[in-house]
Amino acid sequence: MSWIQIKLDTTPDHSESVEDLLLECGALAVTFLDGCDQPLYEPDLGTTPLWNNLRIIGLFTADADMDAVIAHLNETIPGSYQAHRVEIVEDKDWEREWMTHFHPMQFGERLWVCPSWKEVPDANAVNLMLDPGLAFGTGTHPTTALCLKWLDAQDLAGKQVIDYGCGSGILAIGALLLGAEHALGVDTDPQALEASRDNAERNKIASGRLHVCYPKDTPDTMADVMVANILAGPLMSLAETLASHTKPGGKLALSGILSEQAEDVLAAYEPWFEMDPVTEMDGWVRLSGVRRNN
Ligand SMILES: C[S@@+](CC[C@H](N)C(=O)[O-])C[C@H]1O[C@@H](n2cnc3c(N)ncnc32)[C@H](O)[C@@H]1O
């Protein structure tokens, strides 16, 4: 079976009326996309900002009369879009389609992240088996990649690690596979805690080696290694908390920070950490440092 989609380039003020009209005309799904390259980072609480140039895609069954949809749109909301395109979308095995985009990836010297349906490229490497799920963290995003490379370069043997904002648990599990003795995954999202537990089990991590909890339940412990891939805003608010859970001489890695935010985050951590030079990847930075004796 095929489908038809209509792509409309418009502006946020028309988004709701165009969406309603497409649904009224029988659209099965309506999607909003960035019409140009305008990333939206860290929106304020309670806000759902849209891009200034918006592309709306309406998906219809193959028998839909798209001329009628366009005529109805022009008549009901004149001038609501700048350009439109109608396309046939060939049916695919959508469930399997996304799987083709995930490949084993190497981070640093020892560590690989491999989806379970692919052959492990190096059986002697440290192989973290991980499939994309609801919680963030597969290694494809630069912020995760920066942390995985950093972990790979550490001597983690026998170390206590905290992964603050653990998502899928990728960093905590990576640290354990690289030799850490114990990891604590902390996250505000219940799905992240569940995903971390599941992924640890899939990687045959013994049950006592990974614990997960909400921030409010963080035990009163100090880690040898603290890694946190969140976003600049929450990281700055968490500076004192993360410092209080890192041993003097312990290592810190922070990610989820855009290059232009690096200075502010560095300033927030400098009271407690001797910070290293910044490492950058695709516009994102990793900050690292060593906990001072204060
Ligand atoms: C970008 S994901 C990182 C996931 C994974 N650690 C990785 O590196 O791919 C950020 C995670 O931090 C969690 N998070 C956001 N704010 C938080 C906070 N204040 N305390 C703890 N976790 C938080 C989110 O729920 C999300 O799972």
The ligand as a Gaussian input file, in Angstrom:
#p B3LYP/6-31G(d) Opt

LIG

0 1
 C       20.696000      13.892000      27.217000
 S       20.027000      12.620000      28.187000
 C       21.511000      11.703000      28.537000
 C       21.299000      10.222000      28.585000
 C       22.590000       9.411000      28.671000
 N       23.275000       9.631000      29.921000
 C       23.519000       9.738000      27.514000
 O       24.621000      10.246000      27.783000
 O       23.154000       9.492000      26.351000
 C       19.708000      13.502000      29.683000
 C       18.989000      12.712000      30.752000
 O       18.985000      13.511000      31.939000
 C       17.741000      13.414000      32.592000
 N       17.601000      14.623000      33.407000
 C       17.206000      15.864000      33.015000
 N       17.250000      16.717000      34.058000
 C       17.693000      16.009000      35.123000
 C       17.963000      16.334000      36.492000
 N       17.780000      17.567000      36.959000
 N       18.406000      15.365000      37.304000
 C       18.607000      14.110000      36.841000
 N       18.359000      13.735000      35.550000
 C       17.913000      14.677000      34.714000
 C       16.750000      13.253000      31.458000
 O       15.572000      12.612000      31.916000
 C       17.532000      12.398000      30.459000
 O       17.292000      11.021000      30.641000

